[in-house]
Amino acid sequence: MLHPSYTDLMKVVNSEVEPGEAPVVNSRYSIVMATSKRARQIIAGEDPLVDTRQTKPLSVAIEELNKGKIKIIPEE
C-alpha cells in the first residue's frame, strides 16, 4: 500500500490553487507520472530533496511530492 494515499498527494499538489481555478491534478495518473519522472531523475544521479531513510527512488520521489519539495506544472 502506498503511504500517503493518492488522495493525500492530490491535496498537497492542489493546495496552492486559488478558489475557482482548475486543480493542477485531477487523477492518479498525474501523480504516478510525476513521481516516476522524479524517480528516474534520482536514478540518473540527482540528489534527493529530502532527508529520508528511504532508499528506493520511487519512495523518495513520493516523499518529496508529499512534503511539497517538487511541483507538478500543468500543461497549457
N, CA, C, O and CB atoms as a CASP TS submission, in Angstrom:
PFRMAT TS
TARGET T0000
AUTHOR 0000-0000-0000
METHOD Language model
MODEL 1
PARENT N/A
ATOM      1  N   MET     1       0.840  -1.182   0.000  1.00  0.00           N
ATOM      2  CA  MET     1       0.000   0.000   0.000  1.00  0.00           C
ATOM      3  C   MET     1       0.881   1.239   0.000  1.00  0.00           C
ATOM      4  O   MET     1       1.942   1.271   0.622  1.00  0.00           O
ATOM      5  CB  MET     1      -0.954   0.002   1.213  1.00  0.00           C
ATOM      6  N   LEU     2       0.424   2.234  -0.698  1.00  0.00           N
ATOM      7  CA  LEU     2       1.155   3.480  -0.821  1.00  0.00           C
ATOM      8  C   LEU     2       0.786   4.417   0.320  1.00  0.00           C
ATOM      9  O   LEU     2      -0.391   4.687   0.557  1.00  0.00           O
ATOM     10  CB  LEU     2       0.873   4.140  -2.174  1.00  0.00           C
ATOM     11  N   HIS     3       1.779   4.902   1.010  1.00  0.00           N
ATOM     12  CA  HIS     3       1.554   5.894   2.073  1.00  0.00           C
ATOM     13  C   HIS     3       2.379   7.099   1.753  1.00  0.00           C
ATOM     14  O   HIS     3       3.591   6.936   1.612  1.00  0.00           O
ATOM     15  CB  HIS     3       1.912   5.336   3.484  1.00  0.00           C
ATOM     16  N   PRO     4       1.884   8.233   1.629  1.00  0.00           N
ATOM     17  CA  PRO     4       0.482   8.645   1.757  1.00  0.00           C
ATOM     18  C   PRO     4      -0.362   8.177   0.568  1.00  0.00           C
ATOM     19  O   PRO     4       0.169   7.713  -0.441  1.00  0.00           O
ATOM     20  CB  PRO     4       0.392  10.167   1.887  1.00  0.00           C
ATOM     21  N   SER     5      -1.659   8.304   0.706  1.00  0.00           N
ATOM     22  CA  SER     5      -2.567   7.846  -0.347  1.00  0.00           C
ATOM     23  C   SER     5      -2.545   8.822  -1.527  1.00  0.00           C
ATOM     24  O   SER     5      -2.062   9.949  -1.419  1.00  0.00           O
ATOM     25  CB  SER     5      -4.008   7.696   0.202  1.00  0.00           C
ATOM     26  N   TYR     6      -3.081   8.354  -2.647  1.00  0.00           N
ATOM     27  CA  TYR     6      -3.183   9.223  -3.823  1.00  0.00           C
ATOM     28  C   TYR     6      -3.998  10.466  -3.502  1.00  0.00           C
ATOM     29  O   TYR     6      -3.667  11.565  -3.949  1.00  0.00           O
ATOM     30  CB  TYR     6      -3.815   8.468  -5.003  1.00  0.00           C
ATOM     31  N   THR     7      -5.057  10.293  -2.733  1.00  0.00           N
ATOM     32  CA  THR     7      -5.916  11.424  -2.364  1.00  0.00           C
ATOM     33  C   THR     7      -5.126  12.467  -1.578  1.00  0.00           C
ATOM     34  O   THR     7      -5.255  13.665  -1.828  1.00  0.00           O
ATOM     35  CB  THR     7      -7.125  10.940  -1.537  1.00  0.00           C
ATOM     36  N   ASP     8      -4.311  12.013  -0.631  1.00  0.00           N
ATOM     37  CA  ASP     8      -3.494  12.941   0.151  1.00  0.00           C
ATOM     38  C   ASP     8      -2.487  13.672  -0.734  1.00  0.00           C
ATOM     39  O   ASP     8      -2.276  14.874  -0.576  1.00  0.00           O
ATOM     40  CB  ASP     8      -2.764  12.192   1.270  1.00  0.00           C
ATOM     41  N   LEU     9      -1.869  12.951  -1.659  1.00  0.00           N
ATOM     42  CA  LEU     9      -0.906  13.582  -2.564  1.00  0.00           C
ATOM     43  C   LEU     9      -1.576  14.611  -3.475  1.00  0.00           C
ATOM     44  O   LEU     9      -1.001  15.663  -3.754  1.00  0.00           O
ATOM     45  CB  LEU     9      -0.204  12.520  -3.408  1.00  0.00           C
ATOM     46  N   MET    10      -2.791  14.308  -3.938  1.00  0.00           N
ATOM     47  CA  MET    10      -3.505  15.261  -4.790  1.00  0.00           C
ATOM     48  C   MET    10      -3.855  16.522  -4.002  1.00  0.00           C
ATOM     49  O   MET    10      -3.821  17.624  -4.551  1.00  0.00           O
ATOM     50  CB  MET    10      -4.785  14.619  -5.370  1.00  0.00           C
ATOM     51  N   LYS    11      -4.189  16.370  -2.728  1.00  0.00           N
ATOM     52  CA  LYS    11      -4.476  17.538  -1.894  1.00  0.00           C
ATOM     53  C   LYS    11      -3.235  18.415  -1.737  1.00  0.00           C
ATOM     54  O   LYS    11      -3.334  19.641  -1.787  1.00  0.00           O
ATOM     55  CB  LYS    11      -4.991  17.099  -0.514  1.00  0.00           C
ATOM     56  N   VAL    12      -2.069  17.795  -1.547  1.00  0.00           N
ATOM     57  CA  VAL    12      -0.822  18.548  -1.408  1.00  0.00           C
ATOM     58  C   VAL    12      -0.522  19.310  -2.690  1.00  0.00           C
ATOM     59  O   VAL    12      -0.190  20.495  -2.647  1.00  0.00           O
ATOM     60  CB  VAL    12       0.347  17.607  -1.059  1.00  0.00           C
ATOM     61  N   VAL    13      -0.636  18.644  -3.821  1.00  0.00           N
ATOM     62  CA  VAL    13      -0.332  19.268  -5.112  1.00  0.00           C
ATOM     63  C   VAL    13      -1.302  20.406  -5.407  1.00  0.00           C
ATOM     64  O   VAL    13      -0.896  21.445  -5.929  1.00  0.00           O
ATOM     65  CB  VAL    13      -0.385  18.225  -6.241  1.00  0.00           C
ATOM     66  N   ASN    14      -2.562  20.224  -5.083  1.00  0.00           N
ATOM     67  CA  ASN    14      -3.582  21.228  -5.385  1.00  0.00           C
ATOM     68  C   ASN    14      -3.755  22.267  -4.277  1.00  0.00           C
ATOM     69  O   ASN    14      -4.650  23.108  -4.368  1.00  0.00           O
ATOM     70  CB  ASN    14      -4.899  20.547  -5.638  1.00  0.00           C
ATOM     71  N   SER    15      -2.937  22.231  -3.253  1.00  0.00           N
ATOM     72  CA  SER    15      -3.111  23.123  -2.108  1.00  0.00           C
ATOM     73  C   SER    15      -2.893  24.596  -2.434  1.00  0.00           C
ATOM     74  O   SER    15      -3.433  25.461  -1.744  1.00  0.00           O
ATOM     75  CB  SER    15      -2.176  22.720  -1.019  1.00  0.00           C
ATOM     76  N   GLU    16      -2.121  24.897  -3.458  1.00  0.00           N
ATOM     77  CA  GLU    16      -1.834  26.296  -3.797  1.00  0.00           C
ATOM     78  C   GLU    16      -2.753  26.859  -4.869  1.00  0.00           C
ATOM     79  O   GLU    16      -2.558  27.987  -5.322  1.00  0.00           O
ATOM     80  CB  GLU    16      -0.411  26.426  -4.252  1.00  0.00           C
ATOM     81  N   VAL    17      -3.749  26.090  -5.279  1.00  0.00           N
ATOM     82  CA  VAL    17      -4.684  26.537  -6.298  1.00  0.00           C
ATOM     83  C   VAL    17      -5.691  27.484  -5.665  1.00  0.00           C
ATOM     84  O   VAL    17      -6.271  27.186  -4.620  1.00  0.00           O
ATOM     85  CB  VAL    17      -5.398  25.336  -6.967  1.00  0.00           C
ATOM     86  N   GLU    18      -5.891  28.619  -6.304  1.00  0.00           N
ATOM     87  CA  GLU    18      -6.858  29.604  -5.821  1.00  0.00           C
ATOM     88  C   GLU    18      -8.284  29.094  -6.043  1.00  0.00           C
ATOM     89  O   GLU    18      -8.537  28.353  -6.993  1.00  0.00           O
ATOM     90  CB  GLU    18      -6.652  30.965  -6.532  1.00  0.00           C
ATOM     91  N   PRO    19      -9.211  29.487  -5.174  1.00  0.00           N
ATOM     92  CA  PRO    19     -10.608  29.086  -5.379  1.00  0.00           C
ATOM     93  C   PRO    19     -11.110  29.558  -6.746  1.00  0.00           C
ATOM     94  O   PRO    19     -10.880  30.700  -7.142  1.00  0.00           O
ATOM     95  CB  PRO    19     -11.504  29.656  -4.254  1.00  0.00           C
ATOM     96  N   GLY    20     -11.788  28.677  -7.449  1.00  0.00           N
ATOM     97  CA  GLY    20     -12.309  28.999  -8.765  1.00  0.00           C
ATOM     98  C   GLY    20     -11.407  28.565  -9.901  1.00  0.00           C
ATOM     99  O   GLY    20     -11.861  28.461 -11.040  1.00  0.00           O
ATOM    100  N   GLU    21     -10.133  28.308  -9.617  1.00  0.00           N
ATOM    101  CA  GLU    21      -9.209  27.842 -10.651  1.00  0.00           C
ATOM    102  C   GLU    21      -9.294  26.327 -10.782  1.00  0.00           C
ATOM    103  O   GLU    21      -9.720  25.630  -9.861  1.00  0.00           O
ATOM    104  CB  GLU    21      -7.763  28.274 -10.328  1.00  0.00           C
ATOM    105  N   ALA    22      -8.886  25.841 -11.931  1.00  0.00           N
ATOM    106  CA  ALA    22      -8.861  24.393 -12.141  1.00  0.00           C
ATOM    107  C   ALA    22      -7.720  23.779 -11.340  1.00  0.00           C
ATOM    108  O   ALA    22      -6.641  24.366 -11.261  1.00  0.00           O
ATOM    109  CB  ALA    22      -8.713  24.055 -13.646  1.00  0.00           C
ATOM    110  N   PRO    23      -7.938  22.607 -10.743  1.00  0.00           N
ATOM    111  CA  PRO    23      -6.861  21.962  -9.995  1.00  0.00           C
ATOM    112  C   PRO    23      -5.724  21.538 -10.912  1.00  0.00           C
ATOM    113  O   PRO    23      -5.934  21.273 -12.096  1.00  0.00           O
ATOM    114  CB  PRO    23      -7.393  20.754  -9.236  1.00  0.00           C
ATOM    115  N   VAL    24      -4.517  21.476 -10.356  1.00  0.00           N
ATOM    116  CA  VAL    24      -3.343  21.055 -11.119  1.00  0.00           C
ATOM    117  C   VAL    24      -3.456  19.581 -11.469  1.00  0.00           C
ATOM    118  O   VAL    24      -3.118  19.174 -12.580  1.00  0.00           O
ATOM    119  CB  VAL    24      -2.047  21.322 -10.327  1.00  0.00           C
ATOM    120  N   VAL    25      -3.929  18.783 -10.523  1.00  0.00           N
ATOM    121  CA  VAL    25      -4.024  17.332 -10.694  1.00  0.00           C
ATOM    122  C   VAL    25      -5.466  16.901 -10.507  1.00  0.00           C
ATOM    123  O   VAL    25      -6.112  17.246  -9.517  1.00  0.00           O
ATOM    124  CB  VAL    25      -3.097  16.588  -9.696  1.00  0.00           C
ATOM    125  N   ASN    26      -5.963  16.137 -11.480  1.00  0.00           N
ATOM    126  CA  ASN    26      -7.327  15.623 -11.400  1.00  0.00           C
ATOM    127  C   ASN    26      -7.387  14.114 -11.258  1.00  0.00           C
ATOM    128  O   ASN    26      -8.451  13.554 -10.994  1.00  0.00           O
ATOM    129  CB  ASN    26      -8.098  16.038 -12.613  1.00  0.00           C
ATOM    130  N   SER    27      -6.246  13.450 -11.432  1.00  0.00           N
ATOM    131  CA  SER    27      -6.280  11.985 -11.446  1.00  0.00           C
ATOM    132  C   SER    27      -5.024  11.386 -10.828  1.00  0.00           C
ATOM    133  O   SER    27      -4.012  12.059 -10.634  1.00  0.00           O
ATOM    134  CB  SER    27      -6.445  11.476 -12.873  1.00  0.00           C
ATOM    135  N   ARG    28      -5.126  10.111 -10.529  1.00  0.00           N
ATOM    136  CA  ARG    28      -3.983   9.367 -10.004  1.00  0.00           C
ATOM    137  C   ARG    28      -2.878   9.275 -11.048  1.00  0.00           C
ATOM    138  O   ARG    28      -1.694   9.244 -10.715  1.00  0.00           O
ATOM    139  CB  ARG    28      -4.412   7.960  -9.560  1.00  0.00           C
ATOM    140  N   TYR    29      -3.278   9.231 -12.301  1.00  0.00           N
ATOM    141  CA  TYR    29      -2.316   9.115 -13.394  1.00  0.00           C
ATOM    142  C   TYR    29      -1.285  10.237 -13.324  1.00  0.00           C
ATOM    143  O   TYR    29      -0.095   9.985 -13.516  1.00  0.00           O
ATOM    144  CB  TYR    29      -3.037   9.140 -14.751  1.00  0.00           C
ATOM    145  N   SER    30      -1.712  11.458 -13.057  1.00  0.00           N
ATOM    146  CA  SER    30      -0.789  12.588 -12.968  1.00  0.00           C
ATOM    147  C   SER    30       0.208  12.403 -11.829  1.00  0.00           C
ATOM    148  O   SER    30       1.383  12.741 -11.974  1.00  0.00           O
ATOM    149  CB  SER    30      -1.563  13.891 -12.778  1.00  0.00           C
ATOM    150  N   ILE    31      -0.242  11.878 -10.719  1.00  0.00           N
ATOM    151  CA  ILE    31       0.637  11.612  -9.573  1.00  0.00           C
ATOM    152  C   ILE    31       1.662  10.547  -9.945  1.00  0.00           C
ATOM    153  O   ILE    31       2.849  10.690  -9.654  1.00  0.00           O
ATOM    154  CB  ILE    31      -0.187  11.161  -8.334  1.00  0.00           C
ATOM    155  N   VAL    32       1.197   9.481 -10.590  1.00  0.00           N
ATOM    156  CA  VAL    32       2.090   8.390 -10.991  1.00  0.00           C
ATOM    157  C   VAL    32       3.136   8.888 -11.976  1.00  0.00           C
ATOM    158  O   VAL    32       4.314   8.553 -11.850  1.00  0.00           O
ATOM    159  CB  VAL    32       1.289   7.234 -11.611  1.00  0.00           C
ATOM    160  N   MET    33       2.723   9.678 -12.949  1.00  0.00           N
ATOM    161  CA  MET    33       3.668  10.182 -13.951  1.00  0.00           C
ATOM    162  C   MET    33       4.704  11.116 -13.323  1.00  0.00           C
ATOM    163  O   MET    33       5.888  11.041 -13.652  1.00  0.00           O
ATOM    164  CB  MET    33       2.915  10.914 -15.071  1.00  0.00           C
ATOM    165  N   ALA    34       4.266  11.986 -12.430  1.00  0.00           N
ATOM    166  CA  ALA    34       5.195  12.933 -11.797  1.00  0.00           C
ATOM    167  C   ALA    34       6.203  12.218 -10.905  1.00  0.00           C
ATOM    168  O   ALA    34       7.395  12.522 -10.950  1.00  0.00           O
ATOM    169  CB  ALA    34       4.423  13.969 -10.976  1.00  0.00           C
ATOM    170  N   THR    35       5.740  11.280 -10.105  1.00  0.00           N
ATOM    171  CA  THR    35       6.663  10.587  -9.205  1.00  0.00           C
ATOM    172  C   THR    35       7.600   9.661  -9.980  1.00  0.00           C
ATOM    173  O   THR    35       8.761   9.509  -9.601  1.00  0.00           O
ATOM    174  CB  THR    35       5.882   9.785  -8.156  1.00  0.00           C
ATOM    175  N   SER    36       7.118   9.046 -11.049  1.00  0.00           N
ATOM    176  CA  SER    36       8.003   8.172 -11.823  1.00  0.00           C
ATOM    177  C   SER    36       9.064   8.981 -12.555  1.00  0.00           C
ATOM    178  O   SER    36      10.208   8.542 -12.672  1.00  0.00           O
ATOM    179  CB  SER    36       7.195   7.340 -12.825  1.00  0.00           C
ATOM    180  N   LYS    37       8.694  10.160 -13.049  1.00  0.00           N
ATOM    181  CA  LYS    37       9.681  11.029 -13.708  1.00  0.00           C
ATOM    182  C   LYS    37      10.751  11.468 -12.711  1.00  0.00           C
ATOM    183  O   LYS    37      11.941  11.461 -13.029  1.00  0.00           O
ATOM    184  CB  LYS    37       8.991  12.269 -14.331  1.00  0.00           C
ATOM    185  N   ARG    38      10.332  11.845 -11.519  1.00  0.00           N
ATOM    186  CA  ARG    38      11.294  12.257 -10.494  1.00  0.00           C
ATOM    187  C   ARG    38      12.163  11.081 -10.057  1.00  0.00           C
ATOM    188  O   ARG    38      13.359  11.256  -9.822  1.00  0.00           O
ATOM    189  CB  ARG    38      10.563  12.851  -9.280  1.00  0.00           C
ATOM    190  N   ALA    39      11.586   9.896  -9.947  1.00  0.00           N
ATOM    191  CA  ALA    39      12.366   8.711  -9.571  1.00  0.00           C
ATOM    192  C   ALA    39      13.447   8.434 -10.616  1.00  0.00           C
ATOM    193  O   ALA    39      14.567   8.068 -10.262  1.00  0.00           O
ATOM    194  CB  ALA    39      11.444   7.477  -9.413  1.00  0.00           C
ATOM    195  N   ARG    40      13.121   8.605 -11.898  1.00  0.00           N
ATOM    196  CA  ARG    40      14.125   8.415 -12.953  1.00  0.00           C
ATOM    197  C   ARG    40      15.241   9.447 -12.840  1.00  0.00           C
ATOM    198  O   ARG    40      16.401   9.134 -13.110  1.00  0.00           O
ATOM    199  CB  ARG    40      13.469   8.502 -14.340  1.00  0.00           C
ATOM    200  N   GLN    41      14.903  10.675 -12.443  1.00  0.00           N
ATOM    201  CA  GLN    41      15.932  11.697 -12.239  1.00  0.00           C
ATOM    202  C   GLN    41      16.859  11.296 -11.091  1.00  0.00           C
ATOM    203  O   GLN    41      18.072  11.480 -11.186  1.00  0.00           O
ATOM    204  CB  GLN    41      15.284  13.073 -11.952  1.00  0.00           C
ATOM    205  N   ILE    42      16.310  10.761 -10.029  1.00  0.00           N
ATOM    206  CA  ILE    42      17.121  10.325  -8.885  1.00  0.00           C
ATOM    207  C   ILE    42      18.018   9.159  -9.294  1.00  0.00           C
ATOM    208  O   ILE    42      19.188   9.112  -8.913  1.00  0.00           O
ATOM    209  CB  ILE    42      16.215   9.916  -7.691  1.00  0.00           C
ATOM    210  N   ILE    43      17.479   8.227 -10.062  1.00  0.00           N
ATOM    211  CA  ILE    43      18.279   7.094 -10.546  1.00  0.00           C
ATOM    212  C   ILE    43      19.434   7.603 -11.407  1.00  0.00           C
ATOM    213  O   ILE    43      20.532   7.047 -11.367  1.00  0.00           O
ATOM    214  CB  ILE    43      17.396   6.100 -11.356  1.00  0.00           C
ATOM    215  N   ALA    44      19.187   8.659 -12.183  1.00  0.00           N
ATOM    216  CA  ALA    44      20.211   9.215 -13.070  1.00  0.00           C
ATOM    217  C   ALA    44      21.291   9.979 -12.308  1.00  0.00           C
ATOM    218  O   ALA    44      22.290  10.385 -12.902  1.00  0.00           O
ATOM    219  CB  ALA    44      19.568  10.129 -14.091  1.00  0.00           C
ATOM    220  N   GLY    45      21.106  10.180 -11.006  1.00  0.00           N
ATOM    221  CA  GLY    45      22.161  10.796 -10.216  1.00  0.00           C
ATOM    222  C   GLY    45      21.815  12.081  -9.502  1.00  0.00           C
ATOM    223  O   GLY    45      22.653  12.619  -8.777  1.00  0.00           O
ATOM    224  N   GLU    46      20.596  12.600  -9.682  1.00  0.00           N
ATOM    225  CA  GLU    46      20.225  13.824  -8.963  1.00  0.00           C
ATOM    226  C   GLU    46      20.070  13.534  -7.472  1.00  0.00           C
ATOM    227  O   GLU    46      19.649  12.449  -7.071  1.00  0.00           O
ATOM    228  CB  GLU    46      18.911  14.419  -9.535  1.00  0.00           C
ATOM    229  N   ASP    47      20.419  14.523  -6.671  1.00  0.00           N
ATOM    230  CA  ASP    47      20.322  14.369  -5.224  1.00  0.00           C
ATOM    231  C   ASP    47      18.873  14.482  -4.762  1.00  0.00           C
ATOM    232  O   ASP    47      18.116  15.294  -5.296  1.00  0.00           O
ATOM    233  CB  ASP    47      21.187  15.416  -4.515  1.00  0.00           C
ATOM    234  N   PRO    48      18.480  13.677  -3.776  1.00  0.00           N
ATOM    235  CA  PRO    48      17.138  13.810  -3.195  1.00  0.00           C
ATOM    236  C   PRO    48      16.974  15.178  -2.526  1.00  0.00           C
ATOM    237  O   PRO    48      17.929  15.746  -1.997  1.00  0.00           O
ATOM    238  CB  PRO    48      16.877  12.678  -2.169  1.00  0.00           C
ATOM    239  N   LEU    49      15.759  15.685  -2.561  1.00  0.00           N
ATOM    240  CA  LEU    49      15.465  16.995  -1.980  1.00  0.00           C
ATOM    241  C   LEU    49      15.028  16.910  -0.527  1.00  0.00           C
ATOM    242  O   LEU    49      14.795  17.937   0.111  1.00  0.00           O
ATOM    243  CB  LEU    49      14.396  17.683  -2.784  1.00  0.00           C
ATOM    244  N   VAL    50      14.916  15.702   0.001  1.00  0.00           N
ATOM    245  CA  VAL    50      14.528  15.498   1.399  1.00  0.00           C
ATOM    246  C   VAL    50      15.508  14.529   2.051  1.00  0.00           C
ATOM    247  O   VAL    50      16.066  13.650   1.394  1.00  0.00           O
ATOM    248  CB  VAL    50      13.066  14.961   1.504  1.00  0.00           C
ATOM    249  N   ASP    51      15.703  14.706   3.345  1.00  0.00           N
ATOM    250  CA  ASP    51      16.476  13.734   4.105  1.00  0.00           C
ATOM    251  C   ASP    51      15.526  12.610   4.495  1.00  0.00           C
ATOM    252  O   ASP    51      14.497  12.843   5.130  1.00  0.00           O
ATOM    253  CB  ASP    51      17.152  14.387   5.369  1.00  0.00           C
ATOM    254  N   THR    52      15.875  11.409   4.115  1.00  0.00           N
ATOM    255  CA  THR    52      14.983  10.291   4.356  1.00  0.00           C
ATOM    256  C   THR    52      15.764   9.010   4.575  1.00  0.00           C
ATOM    257  O   THR    52      16.921   8.889   4.174  1.00  0.00           O
ATOM    258  CB  THR    52      14.015  10.126   3.200  1.00  0.00           C
ATOM    259  N   ARG    53      15.118   8.072   5.209  1.00  0.00           N
ATOM    260  CA  ARG    53      15.706   6.740   5.376  1.00  0.00           C
ATOM    261  C   ARG    53      15.397   5.877   4.166  1.00  0.00           C
ATOM    262  O   ARG    53      15.970   4.799   4.001  1.00  0.00           O
ATOM    263  CB  ARG    53      15.183   6.067   6.660  1.00  0.00           C
ATOM    264  N   GLN    54      14.493   6.351   3.321  1.00  0.00           N
ATOM    265  CA  GLN    54      14.103   5.587   2.137  1.00  0.00           C
ATOM    266  C   GLN    54      15.288   5.446   1.188  1.00  0.00           C
ATOM    267  O   GLN    54      16.075   6.378   1.026  1.00  0.00           O
ATOM    268  CB  GLN    54      12.916   6.262   1.418  1.00  0.00           C
ATOM    269  N   THR    55      15.410   4.294   0.572  1.00  0.00           N
ATOM    270  CA  THR    55      16.480   4.075  -0.380  1.00  0.00           C
ATOM    271  C   THR    55      15.970   3.882  -1.793  1.00  0.00           C
ATOM    272  O   THR    55      16.716   4.046  -2.758  1.00  0.00           O
ATOM    273  CB  THR    55      17.291   2.891   0.028  1.00  0.00           C
ATOM    274  N   LYS    56      14.709   3.538  -1.914  1.00  0.00           N
ATOM    275  CA  LYS    56      14.145   3.315  -3.243  1.00  0.00           C
ATOM    276  C   LYS    56      13.786   4.661  -3.865  1.00  0.00           C
ATOM    277  O   LYS    56      13.135   5.488  -3.227  1.00  0.00           O
ATOM    278  CB  LYS    56      12.895   2.387  -3.172  1.00  0.00           C
ATOM    279  N   PRO    57      14.211   4.881  -5.112  1.00  0.00           N
ATOM    280  CA  PRO    57      13.973   6.176  -5.764  1.00  0.00           C
ATOM    281  C   PRO    57      12.502   6.587  -5.817  1.00  0.00           C
ATOM    282  O   PRO    57      12.191   7.766  -5.646  1.00  0.00           O
ATOM    283  CB  PRO    57      14.516   6.138  -7.160  1.00  0.00           C
ATOM    284  N   LEU    58      11.594   5.640  -6.049  1.00  0.00           N
ATOM    285  CA  LEU    58      10.174   5.985  -6.100  1.00  0.00           C
ATOM    286  C   LEU    58       9.665   6.423  -4.735  1.00  0.00           C
ATOM    287  O   LEU    58       8.870   7.358  -4.648  1.00  0.00           O
ATOM    288  CB  LEU    58       9.355   4.799  -6.607  1.00  0.00           C
ATOM    289  N   SER    59      10.105   5.772  -3.680  1.00  0.00           N
ATOM    290  CA  SER    59       9.702   6.158  -2.329  1.00  0.00           C
ATOM    291  C   SER    59      10.214   7.551  -1.986  1.00  0.00           C
ATOM    292  O   SER    59       9.517   8.334  -1.342  1.00  0.00           O
ATOM    293  CB  SER    59      10.215   5.140  -1.304  1.00  0.00           C
ATOM    294  N   VAL    60      11.423   7.854  -2.415  1.00  0.00           N
ATOM    295  CA  VAL    60      11.996   9.194  -2.187  1.00  0.00           C
ATOM    296  C   VAL    60      11.180  10.228  -2.961  1.00  0.00           C
ATOM    297  O   VAL    60      10.869  11.291  -2.425  1.00  0.00           O
ATOM    298  CB  VAL    60      13.505   9.247  -2.622  1.00  0.00           C
ATOM    299  N   ALA    61      10.832   9.930  -4.210  1.00  0.00           N
ATOM    300  CA  ALA    61      10.052  10.864  -5.031  1.00  0.00           C
ATOM    301  C   ALA    61       8.677  11.127  -4.420  1.00  0.00           C
ATOM    302  O   ALA    61       8.200  12.262  -4.433  1.00  0.00           O
ATOM    303  CB  ALA    61       9.894  10.318  -6.456  1.00  0.00           C
ATOM    304  N   ILE    62       8.044  10.096  -3.892  1.00  0.00           N
ATOM    305  CA  ILE    62       6.730  10.259  -3.255  1.00  0.00           C
ATOM    306  C   ILE    62       6.861  11.144  -2.020  1.00  0.00           C
ATOM    307  O   ILE    62       6.024  12.015  -1.786  1.00  0.00           O
ATOM    308  CB  ILE    62       6.123   8.879  -2.870  1.00  0.00           C
ATOM    309  N   GLU    63       7.899  10.926  -1.238  1.00  0.00           N
ATOM    310  CA  GLU    63       8.109  11.748  -0.050  1.00  0.00           C
ATOM    311  C   GLU    63       8.381  13.203  -0.429  1.00  0.00           C
ATOM    312  O   GLU    63       7.894  14.117   0.237  1.00  0.00           O
ATOM    313  CB  GLU    63       9.271  11.193   0.782  1.00  0.00           C
ATOM    314  N   GLU    64       9.153  13.424  -1.492  1.00  0.00           N
ATOM    315  CA  GLU    64       9.414  14.785  -1.957  1.00  0.00           C
ATOM    316  C   GLU    64       8.120  15.479  -2.366  1.00  0.00           C
ATOM    317  O   GLU    64       7.903  16.640  -2.021  1.00  0.00           O
ATOM    318  CB  GLU    64      10.399  14.770  -3.132  1.00  0.00           C
ATOM    319  N   LEU    65       7.270  14.786  -3.089  1.00  0.00           N
ATOM    320  CA  LEU    65       5.990  15.354  -3.508  1.00  0.00           C
ATOM    321  C   LEU    65       5.107  15.641  -2.307  1.00  0.00           C
ATOM    322  O   LEU    65       4.475  16.695  -2.241  1.00  0.00           O
ATOM    323  CB  LEU    65       5.273  14.411  -4.475  1.00  0.00           C
ATOM    324  N   ASN    66       5.054  14.725  -1.367  1.00  0.00           N
ATOM    325  CA  ASN    66       4.223  14.894  -0.177  1.00  0.00           C
ATOM    326  C   ASN    66       4.678  16.081   0.669  1.00  0.00           C
ATOM    327  O   ASN    66       3.848  16.756   1.277  1.00  0.00           O
ATOM    328  CB  ASN    66       4.245  13.623   0.663  1.00  0.00           C
ATOM    329  N   LYS    67       5.974  16.343   0.714  1.00  0.00           N
ATOM    330  CA  LYS    67       6.492  17.461   1.506  1.00  0.00           C
ATOM    331  C   LYS    67       6.538  18.770   0.721  1.00  0.00           C
ATOM    332  O   LYS    67       7.002  19.788   1.234  1.00  0.00           O
ATOM    333  CB  LYS    67       7.878  17.130   2.015  1.00  0.00           C
ATOM    334  N   GLY    68       6.057  18.743  -0.523  1.00  0.00           N
ATOM    335  CA  GLY    68       5.991  19.961  -1.325  1.00  0.00           C
ATOM    336  C   GLY    68       7.329  20.416  -1.892  1.00  0.00           C
ATOM    337  O   GLY    68       7.475  21.581  -2.263  1.00  0.00           O
ATOM    338  N   LYS    69       8.300  19.524  -1.964  1.00  0.00           N
ATOM    339  CA  LYS    69       9.616  19.870  -2.482  1.00  0.00           C
ATOM    340  C   LYS    69       9.663  19.873  -4.003  1.00  0.00           C
ATOM    341  O   LYS    69      10.532  20.509  -4.599  1.00  0.00           O
ATOM    342  CB  LYS    69      10.643  18.913  -1.946  1.00  0.00           C
ATOM    343  N   ILE    70       8.727  19.162  -4.632  1.00  0.00           N
ATOM    344  CA  ILE    70       8.621  19.189  -6.081  1.00  0.00           C
ATOM    345  C   ILE    70       7.205  19.619  -6.441  1.00  0.00           C
ATOM    346  O   ILE    70       6.260  19.382  -5.689  1.00  0.00           O
ATOM    347  CB  ILE    70       8.969  17.800  -6.705  1.00  0.00           C
ATOM    348  N   LYS    71       7.075  20.243  -7.580  1.00  0.00           N
ATOM    349  CA  LYS    71       5.790  20.758  -8.037  1.00  0.00           C
ATOM    350  C   LYS    71       5.424  20.118  -9.355  1.00  0.00           C
ATOM    351  O   LYS    71       6.299  19.807 -10.163  1.00  0.00           O
ATOM    352  CB  LYS    71       5.823  22.287  -8.173  1.00  0.00           C
ATOM    353  N   ILE    72       4.150  19.921  -9.576  1.00  0.00           N
ATOM    354  CA  ILE    72       3.643  19.456 -10.858  1.00  0.00           C
ATOM    355  C   ILE    72       3.136  20.698 -11.585  1.00  0.00           C
ATOM    356  O   ILE    72       2.272  21.421 -11.088  1.00  0.00           O
ATOM    357  CB  ILE    72       2.505  18.356 -10.690  1.00  0.00           C
ATOM    358  N   ILE    73       3.683  20.924 -12.751  1.00  0.00           N
ATOM    359  CA  ILE    73       3.297  22.095 -13.545  1.00  0.00           C
ATOM    360  C   ILE    73       2.314  21.627 -14.620  1.00  0.00           C
ATOM    361  O   ILE    73       2.642  20.750 -15.418  1.00  0.00           O
ATOM    362  CB  ILE    73       4.557  22.801 -14.190  1.00  0.00           C
ATOM    363  N   PRO    74       1.118  22.207 -14.644  1.00  0.00           N
ATOM    364  CA  PRO    74       0.126  21.776 -15.625  1.00  0.00           C
ATOM    365  C   PRO    74       0.529  22.178 -17.032  1.00  0.00           C
ATOM    366  O   PRO    74       1.145  23.222 -17.244  1.00  0.00           O
ATOM    367  CB  PRO    74      -1.238  22.357 -15.290  1.00  0.00           C
ATOM    368  N   GLU    75       0.169  21.331 -17.991  1.00  0.00           N
ATOM    369  CA  GLU    75       0.414  21.674 -19.390  1.00  0.00           C
ATOM    370  C   GLU    75      -0.572  22.728 -19.824  1.00  0.00           C
ATOM    371  O   GLU    75      -1.699  22.786 -19.332  1.00  0.00           O
ATOM    372  CB  GLU    75       0.314  20.433 -20.299  1.00  0.00           C
ATOM    373  N   GLU    76      -0.149  23.548 -20.734  1.00  0.00           N
ATOM    374  CA  GLU    76      -1.037  24.627 -21.204  1.00  0.00           C
ATOM    375  C   GLU    76      -1.631  24.309 -22.524  1.00  0.00           C
ATOM    376  O   GLU    76      -2.399  25.105 -23.063  1.00  0.00           O
ATOM    377  CB  GLU    76      -0.303  25.932 -21.294  1.00  0.00           C
TER
END
